[in-house]
Each structure stands twice: as C-alpha cells, then as structure tokens.
Amino acid sequence: MTSALPIDMVSDVVCPWCLIGKRRLEKAIALLPDVPVMVRFRPYFLNPWVPRAGISREEYLTTKFGSPERYRTIAQRVAQAAAAEGLTYALDDIKRQPNTIDCHRLILWADEIGNAAAMKQRLMDLYFTEGGDLTDPEVLIQAAGQCGLNSDLVRRRLATDDDEERVERDANSAKGAGIDGVPCFIFGDRVAVQGAQAPEHLAQAIQRAANDYAKGEAAE
C-alpha cells in the first residue's frame, strides 16, 4: 500500500495569496480522491521586520507600499480572487499588523493534536475576515481553544520562548532553500509549485509527484 504523499505548504497567515492558496490546495486534493496526502504547514515570515508587538496597519501599508491608498489599488484584485474562492478579505477591518512568530507557534502546537489545518484557517479567518488583532495574546489563546488546544497551557507556553527557535529555523531554512515568495507548495519533496495556482494545476502537480513517490517506494 502506498503511503500518503507529503505536501508541504510554506506560507504565512498574513499573506492574502496564502489564504487563497490554501483553499485552492484543498480543492486540488478533492479532485484526486484516490491519492492519499498528508499536508504539513511550514512557517514563513512575510514581514520579518515587523516588531513582536506589531504595528498599526496604516504604518505597515505606508512603509511597505507607500500609502494605504496605493495598497488599496493592488488589493482589489486580491480581494476579488479571494471572493471567487468563497473567502472574504475585509480590507478596512484590519487595524494591526502582527509579527507572526506566535501564530506559527500555535500552528506547530496544534499539529501535535492533528489540528494544524484548523488552526491555520482560524488565524487567517481572524485576520482577513474578522479584523482580529493577532498581536493580542488573548485573541490567540481563544483561537487556540476553538481549535482543540488547552487554553491555559497555551497561555503559559506563549509567555515563554517555547519553540521560537524552531519556528525561526524552519522559516529561515525555507528562505535558504530559495523560497522568496509564498505560498509555495512542495509535493513529496519532488515537485515544487510557487504561487496560488488554480486547483487543476495543483492537482496535476500532486498526481505527478504521487506517481514518482510511488515508484520511489516500490524501488526501496
């Protein structure tokens, strides 16, 4: 029996194309019901320069894009792409730009109970759709509880540097491997696709990698 094809999604929770890419990956997987897969979420820092306390959304957009108005022109296309996938990118509701190391720690901890995908989605929904402040530990703790984690334990772990080094190492290794844009999907350590490609394109890559993966297992 062929084991599940590992799919690594390298992404950040504040990347709108990653929000879209995750949904398109899910659709691609649904197109191949006979291909068993195992999705793993790998951290990436889209904005490593944002301080741990976060900054105002206005300051962020001014620093990165020149002004909030200039970003709005760019973002309309992204918002439309999100809407086409049944997602909401509520541009005007985002007030704080977070540093995402704590978000990635939550996803890592959720993976310990098999809920990484739910944790990832909850954080993205909070940020893009609900205007949630991901710089607020209480917001993170509540989100973790909603995804099956023990809230008291998460509160204690967030107050320490638990797994910070691991997250930073994994994020830096992605950049060291040449990944300079996200989302990036790596199928079976064999096929890499960068960008929020159409589900059909991702499905083709999954099938190709699954075929190679099966041959590799058979040869062992």
C-alpha positions as a printed Julia matrix, in Angstrom:
220×3 Matrix{Float64}:
   0.0    0.0     0.0
   1.36   3.41   -0.99
   1.83   5.76    1.94
   0.35   9.26    1.92
   2.09  11.83   -0.27
   3.53  14.58    1.94
   2.54  18.08    0.83
   4.44  20.96    2.42
   2.73  24.34    2.23
   5.2   27.11    3.01
   3.19  30.2     3.91
   2.36  32.98    6.35
  -1.01  33.67    7.96
  -0.98  37.36    6.92
  -0.35  36.61    3.23
  -3.6   37.0     1.28
  -2.39  34.78   -1.55
  -1.66  32.11    1.08
  -5.29  32.33    2.23
  -6.36  31.78   -1.38
  -3.69  29.15   -1.98
  -4.8   27.04    0.98
  -8.37  26.96   -0.36
  -7.15  26.07   -3.87
  -4.96  23.3    -2.46
  -7.99  21.86   -0.67
  -9.91  21.91   -3.95
  -7.0   20.24   -5.74
  -6.88  17.46   -3.15
 -10.63  16.95   -3.56
 -10.08  16.45   -7.32
  -7.89  13.41   -6.53
  -9.86  11.32   -4.02
  -7.73   8.24   -4.74
  -4.44   9.95   -3.87
  -3.75   9.86   -0.11
  -1.97  13.01    1.07
  -0.6   14.47    4.28
  -0.48  18.28    4.37
   2.19  19.9     6.53
   2.25  23.66    7.17
   5.7   25.22    7.13
   6.34  28.71    8.55
   7.43  31.71    6.54
   7.88  35.32    7.64
   6.4   37.6     5.0
   7.39  40.65    7.05
  10.22  39.69    9.42
  10.89  43.39   10.1
   7.57  43.88   11.93
   8.31  44.02   15.7
   6.92  41.42   18.09
   4.37  43.92   19.43
   3.08  44.58   15.9
   2.4   47.97   14.31
  -0.64  49.81   13.08
  -1.96  48.68    9.71
  -1.58  52.24    8.42
   2.1   52.38    9.37
   2.67  48.98    7.78
   0.99  49.87    4.48
   2.82  53.2     4.34
   6.18  51.54    5.0
   5.7   48.68    2.55
   3.58  50.2    -0.23
   4.0   53.98    0.13
   0.47  54.61    1.41
  -2.74  52.76    2.32
  -4.34  54.19   -0.81
  -1.67  52.73   -3.06
  -2.14  49.32   -1.47
  -5.9   49.52   -1.94
  -5.41  49.59   -5.71
  -3.27  46.44   -5.53
  -5.53  44.72   -3.01
  -8.74  44.93   -5.02
  -7.51  42.19   -7.34
  -6.57  40.01   -4.39
  -9.92  40.61   -2.69
 -11.71  39.63   -5.9
  -9.64  36.44   -6.18
 -10.49  35.61   -2.57
 -14.2   36.22   -3.18
 -14.09  33.86   -6.16
 -12.94  31.14   -3.75
 -15.71  31.9    -1.26
 -13.36  33.82    1.04
 -13.63  37.33    2.47
 -10.72  39.77    2.52
 -12.13  42.63    4.6
  -9.51  45.27    3.83
 -10.92  48.0     6.03
 -11.3   45.83    9.13
  -7.61  45.07    9.63
  -6.21  47.53   12.19
  -2.98  45.89   13.38
  -0.14  44.23   11.5
   1.31  41.41   13.59
   4.64  39.73   13.76
   3.57  36.13   13.07
   6.02  34.03   15.09
   3.38  33.36   17.77
   0.85  32.37   15.09
   3.32  29.86   13.71
   3.94  28.52   17.21
   0.2   27.92   17.59
   0.08  26.03   14.29
   3.04  23.92   15.42
   1.33  23.13   18.72
  -1.97  22.38   17.02
  -0.12  19.9    14.82
   0.66  17.93   18.0
  -3.05  17.04   18.16
  -3.62  16.84   14.4
  -5.36  20.22   14.14
  -2.77  22.3    12.29
  -5.07  22.93    9.3
  -7.89  24.16   11.54
  -5.52  26.41   13.49
  -4.06  27.86   10.31
  -7.52  28.57    8.92
  -8.78  30.09   12.16
  -5.88  32.54   12.33
  -6.34  33.52    8.69
 -10.09  33.99    9.17
  -9.45  36.16   12.21
  -7.01  38.35   10.35
  -8.56  38.66    6.9
 -12.27  38.35    7.6
 -12.94  39.37   11.21
 -10.33  42.09   11.75
  -8.94  40.19   14.73
  -5.82  41.54   16.42
  -3.23  38.78   16.17
  -0.87  40.84   18.35
  -3.24  40.27   21.31
  -2.32  37.11   23.26
  -5.92  36.69   24.42
  -7.12  36.58   20.81
  -4.53  33.87   20.08
  -5.43  31.92   23.2
  -9.14  31.98   22.37
  -8.41  30.86   18.8
  -6.28  28.01   20.1
  -9.09  26.89   22.4
 -11.5   26.9    19.46
  -9.14  24.52   17.67
  -8.95  21.99   20.49
  -5.88  23.21   22.34
  -5.82  23.66   26.1
  -6.2   27.42   26.6
  -4.39  27.52   29.96
  -1.46  25.56   28.57
  -1.27  27.81   25.5
  -1.3   30.89   27.74
   1.67  29.52   29.68
   3.57  28.47   26.55
   3.04  31.81   24.8
   4.57  33.58   27.8
   7.81  31.65   27.21
  10.11  31.3    24.2
   8.94  27.71   23.68
   9.57  26.66   20.05
  10.52  30.17   18.9
  13.93  28.96   17.78
  12.39  26.03   15.91
   9.93  28.25   14.04
  12.65  30.74   13.14
  14.93  27.94   11.98
  12.22  26.42    9.77
  11.28  29.81    8.3
  14.9   30.69    7.61
  15.55  27.29    6.03
  12.74  27.94    3.55
  14.42  31.18    2.5
  17.76  29.44    2.45
  16.29  26.88    0.04
  15.45  29.71   -2.34
  11.79  30.25   -1.49
  11.36  34.01   -1.85
   7.59  34.14   -2.27
   4.61  32.36   -0.79
   2.58  30.27   -0.93
   4.98  27.61   -2.1
   3.83  24.01   -2.32
   6.28  21.1    -2.26
   4.79  17.76   -3.24
   6.56  14.65   -2.0
   9.9   16.5    -1.85
   9.87  16.16   -5.63
   7.72  18.81   -7.27
   7.52  22.47   -6.19
   4.86  24.95   -7.26
   5.06  28.6    -6.29
   2.03  30.86   -6.06
  -1.69  30.36   -5.52
  -2.15  28.36   -8.72
  -5.5   27.06   -9.95
  -6.75  23.83   -8.32
  -6.39  21.96  -11.62
  -2.74  22.98  -11.92
  -2.04  21.94   -8.33
  -3.87  18.65   -8.89
  -1.63  17.87  -11.88
   1.44  18.52   -9.74
   0.07  16.31   -6.97
  -0.62  13.47   -9.42
   2.84  13.76  -10.96
   4.52  13.77   -7.56
   2.34  10.88   -6.34
   3.37   8.77   -9.33
   7.06   9.49   -8.7
   6.6    8.91   -4.99
   5.02   5.51   -5.58
   7.85   4.49   -7.93
  10.39   5.55   -5.35
   8.7    3.48   -2.63
   8.49   0.47   -4.94
  12.2    0.69   -5.65
  13.14   0.69   -1.97
